[in-house]
Amino acid sequence: MPILRVLRHCRVTPCCTEPPHSAPRPRQGQAPKVAFSGQQAEDAAEFQDTRRENREMKSTYLKQDATGLAELVAKKEATPNELLDIALELTEARNPAINAVVNIQEDVARQAIRNGLPDGPFAGVPFLLKDLGAEAKAYPTDNGSKLFAGSKWSYDSEIFLRMQATGVVTYGRGTSPELGVGPVTEAQAYGGPTRNPWNTGHTSGGSSGGSGAAVAAGIVPMAHGSDGGGSVRIPASSCGLVGFKPTRARLPDGPMSGEGWAGMAIDGFLTRSLRDTAKMLDACSGPDLGAPYVAPPLEIGFMEAMNRDPGKLKVRFSTTTLSGVPIDPECVAAVEKTAKLMADLGHDVEEFRPAADLDVEAMMMAWTTVVACGTALSVRNKLKGAPLDPAMVEGVTRAAIAYSQKLDGADYLDAVEEVHAFGRRMAHVFLDCDVLLTSTLATPPAPVGKYKPDFEDFVAYRNGPGSVFDYSPFTAIFNASGQPAVTLPLHWSADGLPVGVHLAMAYGLDEKLMSVAAQIERAAPWAEKQLSLIEAGPRLA
């Protein structure tokens, strides 16, 4: 029998009645004596049992990753409705502090349960979509934008269908910066910034910031994200989670899109454990009908790879950016600690010395051109010929449109060629090493407001002094090259903020990256650290 009966669904007979007027009144300070009928006593006992069972199940929910919750459902120790009740209760209790969950569709989720969930690896597990992409008929999106607020879809995207086939119970969306442009999630459309549960004075990252914050806060054990310049890995690093970016085209973009941002963008997942990531990647990987290109086939699945010894690998680490710029001492400490761990695991570990022609700055300017044009196209498609009211979009979006208007078709194609040329240079890097180890970000999570999207100069926002590139100098490299990369929660700063460590491998070697990441998780598990926050709830600044 399921062990949870949520209080708001219980019908409880009042446990006491007003004593008759003829009864003697208690003296001041004396508790009245209440007489219970047999039925009332039974109801009161049942009410207390229900409260206790509810607390126990909520505690169990918070302790489990998505795989653990699915196992409870499979063993009939919990039901999908019970887990959804808890997710909604946690959303109500914790979301006000972090502003992460929007567009809640409880009725849609309940109906999916009534209709019967697919018998997938996550049957019954509460789940959130990012509020950008993952188009689904039953789940409107705001795209982090007043202009796009309440956008509805006439079709279900392939990635959504594959996620739903795992049995997840999708009940809402996680916040995103406007059109996904930014390493923080501070969209005006949501009435305020999305905050980091580890310290609400800091950002949860972006652009999958709502998904990251919701998972870190224990509201859901896993959520959808997407990554065009680090947008899964940045919030995963900021929130103490796993964020895996697969090889280009490993996951489907259809049916309406061929690629995102010239092939640099891809969907992904924010999870507490690698096994949840591996199962979701196994379920969702592979081309869809009409895909313009496909990723190299995997030798083995992701879950199988988790249990395979990666062998001795050539690991090269960097305690600066790949251009030699210093990074925060906490990030240096994270890399050095992980490098030592990997050496202790038997790998060949040496410091990385980049080739002189590895021009990351030139690639980032090309990335900026592609993203500006992509942002302008999204707005143009939404307007359908109508004029743009500048108040309906944020400064960074206006700046992206303005920058795109200075470019022509040749400029765009030149930028794409630079991205591809950079990918070839990165491929040569991996002729001499198996794993490139860096920090995920150049600093711990930034204070809220530091990268507020009110800039009116897109190039300065992305690439100028104190810019997004200075904050996140690593992640977009692997969107440009298309290589698989993962951030792991292996370090926390002295003031308790997560500092992710970033590993990347050669194009197409996703399963090998999963093998070495799983080896690290076994050697330096992080679940207990995550649980210290999840059980307590967001830490208010």
C-alpha positions in Angstrom: 0.0 0.0 0.0 1.4 3.4 -0.8 2.8 5.1 2.3 1.8 8.7 1.5 -1.6 10.3 1.8 -1.2 14.0 1.3 -3.1 16.1 3.8 -4.8 18.3 1.2 -6.5 15.2 -0.3 -7.6 13.8 3.1 -11.2 14.2 4.4 -10.9 14.3 8.2 -13.8 14.5 10.6 -13.4 17.3 13.1 -11.6 15.8 16.2 -13.6 17.6 18.8 -17.0 19.3 19.3 -18.0 22.3 21.2 -19.0 21.2 24.8 -22.7 21.7 25.6 -23.5 25.0 27.4 -24.6 23.0 30.5 -21.1 21.6 30.9 -18.9 23.3 33.5 -16.5 25.9 32.1 -12.8 25.2 32.8 -11.1 27.6 35.2 -8.7 30.2 33.7 -5.5 28.5 32.7 -7.0 25.1 32.8 -7.3 23.1 29.5 -10.8 22.0 28.6 -11.6 18.3 28.7 -12.7 17.1 25.3 -14.8 14.0 24.9 -14.1 11.9 21.8 -16.5 9.5 20.3 -15.0 6.2 19.1 -15.2 7.3 15.5 -13.6 10.7 16.3 -10.7 9.0 18.1 -10.1 6.8 15.1 -10.2 9.8 12.8 -7.8 11.7 15.0 -5.4 8.8 15.0 -5.7 8.4 11.3 -5.0 12.1 10.9 -1.8 11.8 13.0 -0.7 8.7 11.0 -1.2 10.5 7.8 0.9 13.5 8.9 3.7 11.1 10.0 3.6 9.2 6.8 3.6 12.4 4.8 6.7 13.6 6.6 8.4 10.2 6.1 7.7 10.2 2.4 8.8 13.8 1.9 12.0 12.9 3.6 12.4 9.9 1.4 11.7 12.0 -1.7 14.4 14.5 -0.8 17.0 11.8 -0.3 16.5 10.1 -3.7 17.7 10.9 -7.2 15.4 10.3 -10.1 16.4 6.6 -10.3 15.7 6.1 -6.7 12.2 7.6 -6.9 11.4 5.5 -10.0 12.4 2.4 -8.0 9.9 3.4 -5.3 7.2 3.6 -7.9 8.2 0.3 -9.5 8.0 -1.4 -6.1 4.7 0.3 -5.3 6.1 2.0 -2.3 5.0 5.3 -3.8 2.6 6.4 -6.6 3.2 9.0 -9.3 0.4 11.2 -7.8 2.1 11.1 -4.4 5.4 12.1 -5.8 3.7 14.9 -7.8 2.0 16.1 -4.6 5.4 16.4 -2.9 6.9 18.2 -5.9 4.1 20.7 -5.9 4.3 21.2 -2.1 8.0 21.8 -2.4 7.5 24.2 -5.3 5.0 26.2 -3.2 7.3 26.2 -0.2 10.7 26.8 -1.8 10.1 28.5 -5.1 9.5 31.9 -3.6 13.1 32.1 -2.4 14.6 31.1 -5.7 12.1 32.0 -8.4 12.9 28.9 -10.5 9.6 27.2 -11.5 7.0 28.8 -13.8 4.1 27.8 -16.1 2.9 25.0 -13.8 0.5 22.6 -15.5 -0.8 20.4 -12.7 -3.9 19.4 -14.5 -1.8 18.2 -17.5 0.4 16.2 -15.2 -2.5 14.6 -13.4 -4.2 13.7 -16.7 -0.9 12.0 -17.9 -0.9 9.9 -14.8 -4.6 8.9 -15.2 -3.9 8.0 -18.9 -1.1 5.7 -17.8 2.5 6.5 -17.8 5.0 4.8 -20.2 6.9 2.0 -18.6 10.2 3.9 -18.8 13.2 4.2 -16.5 11.7 7.3 -14.7 8.1 6.3 -14.6 6.3 8.5 -12.0 9.2 10.9 -11.4 8.3 14.7 -11.3 10.1 16.7 -14.0 10.5 20.2 -15.3 11.2 21.4 -18.9 13.3 24.5 -19.5 11.2 27.5 -20.3 12.9 27.7 -23.7 12.8 25.1 -26.4 11.4 21.6 -25.8 8.2 22.6 -27.6 5.2 20.8 -26.4 1.5 21.3 -27.1 0.4 21.1 -23.5 3.2 23.2 -22.0 3.3 26.9 -23.0 6.6 28.8 -22.8 7.6 32.4 -22.1 11.2 32.0 -23.4 12.2 34.4 -20.6 10.5 37.2 -22.5 7.6 39.5 -22.3 7.4 39.4 -26.1 7.1 35.6 -26.1 5.0 35.1 -22.9 2.4 32.4 -23.2 3.7 31.0 -26.5 1.8 27.9 -27.5 2.9 25.1 -29.8 1.0 23.1 -32.4 3.4 20.2 -32.2 5.5 18.2 -29.7 9.2 18.3 -30.3 11.1 15.1 -30.7 13.2 15.7 -27.6 10.0 16.2 -25.5 8.5 13.0 -26.8 11.6 11.0 -26.0 11.7 12.5 -22.5 8.1 11.8 -21.9 8.6 8.2 -23.0 10.9 7.7 -20.0 7.7 8.1 -17.8 8.6 11.4 -16.2 5.6 13.5 -14.9 6.2 16.9 -16.4 4.3 19.6 -14.4 6.0 22.9 -15.3 9.0 24.7 -16.6 12.2 26.2 -15.2 13.1 29.8 -15.8 15.5 31.0 -18.6 17.1 34.3 -19.5 15.4 35.9 -22.5 15.9 33.6 -25.5 18.7 31.8 -23.6 21.3 34.5 -24.0 23.3 34.8 -20.8 25.2 32.9 -18.0 22.6 34.1 -15.5 18.8 33.9 -15.3 17.5 37.3 -14.4 14.6 37.8 -16.9 12.2 40.7 -16.3 9.4 38.4 -17.5 9.5 36.5 -14.3 9.4 39.5 -12.0 12.9 39.0 -10.6 16.1 37.0 -10.8 16.4 33.3 -10.3 18.6 32.7 -7.3 21.1 30.1 -6.2 19.7 27.8 -3.4 23.3 27.6 -1.9 23.1 31.3 -1.3 20.2 33.3 -2.7 22.5 36.4 -3.1 24.2 34.6 -6.0 23.1 33.5 -9.4 22.0 29.9 -10.2 23.6 30.4 -13.7 22.1 30.3 -17.1 20.6 29.8 -19.3 19.0 26.7 -17.7 19.1 28.5 -14.4 15.6 27.6 -13.3 16.2 23.9 -13.9 19.4 24.0 -12.0 18.0 25.9 -9.0 14.9 23.6 -8.8 17.1 20.5 -8.8 19.6 21.9 -6.3 16.7 22.9 -4.0 15.2 19.4 -4.0 12.0 20.4 -5.8 12.6 17.9 -8.5 15.5 15.4 -8.8 16.2 16.1 -12.5 15.2 18.7 -15.1 15.6 19.4 -18.8 18.0 22.1 -20.0 19.8 23.1 -23.2 23.3 24.3 -23.9 24.5 26.6 -26.7 27.4 28.1 -24.9 27.4 26.4 -21.5 23.8 26.7 -20.6 23.5 23.2 -19.0 27.0 23.2 -17.6 27.1 26.7 -16.1 24.0 26.3 -13.9 25.1 22.7 -13.0 28.4 24.1 -11.9 26.7 27.0 -10.0 24.2 24.7 -8.3 26.4 21.7 -7.4 25.0 19.4 -10.0 25.9 17.2 -13.0 25.7 18.8 -16.4 26.6 16.7 -19.5 26.8 18.3 -23.0 26.8 15.5 -25.6 28.5 15.5 -28.9 26.9 17.7 -31.5 23.7 16.1 -32.9 23.7 13.3 -30.3 20.1 14.5 -29.4 17.4 15.4 -31.8 16.4 18.9 -32.9 13.3 18.1 -34.9 10.7 18.2 -36.2 10.8 21.9 -37.0 14.5 22.7 -36.5 17.6 21.3 -38.2 20.1 22.8 -35.7 20.4 25.5 -33.2 22.9 28.4 -33.4 24.8 26.8 -36.3 25.0 23.4 -34.5 26.4 24.8 -31.3 23.2 24.3 -29.2 22.0 21.0 -27.9 19.5 19.8 -25.3 20.6 18.2 -22.0 19.7 17.5 -18.4 20.6 18.8 -14.9 20.8 16.0 -12.4 22.1 15.1 -9.0 23.8 11.9 -10.2 25.5 10.6 -13.3 23.2 7.5 -13.4 20.2 9.8 -14.0 22.1 11.6 -16.8 23.2 8.3 -18.3 19.7 6.8 -18.3 18.2 9.9 -19.8 20.9 10.1 -22.5 20.3 6.5 -23.4 16.6 7.1 -23.8 16.9 10.3 -25.8 20.0 9.8 -28.0 19.9 9.2 -31.7 18.9 11.2 -34.9 15.3 11.9 -35.7 13.7 11.8 -39.2 15.3 14.3 -41.6 18.2 15.3 -39.4 20.8 17.2 -41.5 23.6 15.3 -39.9 24.2 12.7 -37.1 26.7 12.1 -34.3 29.1 9.2 -34.6 27.6 6.1 -33.2 28.4 5.1 -29.7 30.3 1.8 -29.0 28.2 1.2 -25.9 25.3 2.9 -24.1 25.8 5.5 -21.4 24.7 3.2 -18.5 27.0 0.5 -19.7 29.8 3.0 -20.0 29.3 4.0 -16.3 30.4 0.5 -15.3 33.3 0.2 -17.7 36.8 1.0 -16.5 38.1 3.9 -18.6 41.7 2.6 -18.6 44.7 4.8 -18.2 44.1 8.2 -19.9 46.3 11.1 -20.7 44.7 14.0 -18.7 45.9 17.5 -19.3 44.8 20.2 -16.9 44.8 24.0 -16.9 44.6 26.3 -13.9 44.2 29.4 -16.2 42.0 30.0 -19.2 43.2 28.4 -22.4 44.5 31.9 -23.3 46.6 32.0 -20.1 44.4 34.4 -18.1 44.3 33.7 -14.3 41.1 32.4 -12.8 39.8 32.6 -9.2 41.9 30.7 -6.6 38.8 28.6 -5.7 38.6 27.4 -9.3 42.4 26.7 -9.3 41.9 24.7 -6.1 39.1 22.7 -7.7 41.2 21.8 -10.8 44.3 20.9 -8.7 42.3 18.7 -6.4 40.7 16.9 -9.3 44.0 16.5 -11.1 45.5 14.9 -8.0 42.5 12.6 -7.7 42.9 11.5 -11.4 46.6 10.9 -10.9 45.7 8.8 -7.8 43.3 6.8 -10.0 46.2 5.9 -12.3 45.9 8.4 -15.1 48.8 10.2 -16.7 48.2 13.8 -15.6 50.2 16.8 -16.8 49.6 20.5 -17.2 48.1 21.6 -20.5 50.1 23.9 -22.9 47.8 25.2 -25.6 49.1 25.7 -29.2 49.7 29.2 -30.3 47.0 29.1 -32.9 44.2 28.2 -30.5 42.6 31.6 -30.7 39.7 31.3 -28.3 39.0 35.0 -28.5 38.4 34.9 -32.3 36.1 31.9 -31.9 34.1 33.8 -29.2 33.6 36.8 -31.6 32.3 34.3 -34.2 30.1 32.7 -31.5 28.7 36.2 -30.7 27.9 36.9 -34.3 26.0 33.6 -34.7 24.1 34.1 -31.5 23.2 37.7 -32.3 21.8 36.6 -35.7 19.9 33.7 -34.1 18.4 36.0 -31.5 17.3 38.5 -34.2 15.8 35.7 -36.2 13.7 34.4 -33.2 12.3 37.9 -32.6 11.6 38.4 -36.3 9.8 35.2 -36.5 7.7 36.1 -33.5 6.8 39.5 -34.8 5.7 38.3 -38.3 6.3 41.7 -39.8 4.9 43.8 -36.9 7.2 46.5 -35.5 9.1 45.7 -32.3 8.1 47.5 -29.1 11.5 48.0 -27.4 9.9 47.7 -24.0 8.9 44.1 -24.8 12.5 42.8 -24.9 15.5 43.4 -22.6 18.6 45.4 -23.3 20.8 42.5 -24.3 18.2 41.3 -26.8 17.9 44.8 -28.3 21.7 44.9 -28.4 21.9 41.5 -30.2 19.4 42.7 -32.8 21.3 46.0 -33.3 24.5 44.1 -33.8 23.0 41.7 -36.2 21.8 44.6 -38.3 25.4 45.7 -38.9 26.2 42.3 -40.4 25.5 40.8 -43.8 25.2 37.2 -45.1 28.9 37.0 -45.8 29.7 38.1 -42.2 27.4 35.3 -40.8 29.0 32.6 -43.1 32.5 33.9 -42.1 31.6 33.4 -38.5 30.3 29.9 -39.1 33.6 29.1 -40.9 35.6 30.4 -37.9 33.6 28.2 -35.6 34.3 25.2 -37.8 38.0 26.1 -38.1 38.2 26.3 -34.3 36.7 22.9 -34.0 39.4 21.5 -36.2 42.1 23.1 -34.1 40.5 21.6 -31.0 40.5 18.2 -32.6 44.3 18.5 -32.9 44.5 19.2 -29.2 43.0 15.8 -28.5 45.6 14.0 -30.6 47.9 14.6 -27.6 45.5 14.1 -24.8 42.4 12.1 -23.9 40.8 14.4 -21.3 41.1 18.2 -20.9 40.5 19.2 -17.3 39.6 22.8 -16.4 37.3 24.7 -14.1 33.8 25.1 -15.5 33.7 28.8 -14.7 36.5 31.4 -13.9 34.9 32.3 -10.6 32.4 30.8 -8.2 28.8 31.8 -8.9 28.5 35.5 -9.5 26.4 37.8 -7.2 22.9 38.4 -8.5 22.9 41.5 -10.7 26.5 41.3 -11.9 25.5 40.2 -15.4 22.1 41.7 -15.5 20.9 41.7 -19.1 20.5 45.4 -19.5 23.5 46.0 -21.7 22.9 47.9 -24.9 26.2 46.7 -26.5 26.1 43.0 -27.3 29.8 42.6 -28.1 30.8 44.4 -24.8 28.4 42.2 -22.9 29.7 39.0 -24.4 33.4 39.7 -24.9 34.5 43.0 -23.4 36.3 43.6 -20.1 34.4 42.1 -17.2 32.2 40.3 -19.7 30.4 37.0 -19.9 33.5 35.5 -21.6 35.7 36.5 -18.7 33.2 34.8 -16.4 32.7 31.7 -18.6 35.9 31.2 -20.7 35.7 27.4 -21.1 32.2 26.1 -21.8 31.5 27.7 -25.2 34.7 26.2 -26.6 33.1 22.8 -26.7 29.8 24.1 -28.2 32.0 25.5 -31.1 34.0 22.2 -31.4 30.9 20.0 -30.9 32.8 17.8 -28.4 31.3 16.1 -25.4 31.9 17.9 -22.1 30.7 17.5 -18.5 30.8 19.5 -15.3 31.0 17.6 -12.0 30.3 19.0 -8.5 33.7 18.3 -6.9 34.5 21.5 -5.0 32.8 24.1 -2.8 34.3 27.5 -2.0 35.2 28.6 1.5 31.9 30.4 1.7 29.9 27.4 0.6 29.3 28.0 -3.1 29.7 25.2 -5.6 32.6 25.2 -8.0 32.3 22.8 -10.9 35.1 20.9 -12.6 34.9 20.5 -16.4 36.1 17.6 -18.4 36.1 17.2 -22.2 37.0 14.5 -24.7 37.4 14.2 -28.4 34.4 14.5 -30.8 32.0 11.5 -30.5 33.6 9.9 -27.4 30.6 10.6 -25.2 30.6 7.1 -23.7 34.3 7.3 -22.8 33.7 10.6 -21.1 30.8 9.0 -19.1 33.2 6.2 -18.0 35.8 8.5 -16.6 33.2 10.8 -15.0 31.6 7.8 -13.3 35.0 6.7 -12.1 35.4 10.1 -10.5 32.0 10.0 -8.9 32.8 6.6 -7.3 36.1 8.0 -6.0 34.8 11.3 -4.8 31.0 11.1 -4.3 29.0 14.3 -3.9 25.5 13.1 -3.0 25.9 13.8 0.7 27.0 17.4 0.1 24.0 18.0 -2.2 21.7 16.4 0.5 22.9 18.9 3.1 21.2 21.6 1.2 18.3 19.7 -0.2 17.1 18.6 3.3 17.4 22.1 4.7 16.1 24.1 1.8 17.5 27.3 0.1 20.0 29.3 2.1 18.8 32.9 2.2 21.4 35.6 1.7 
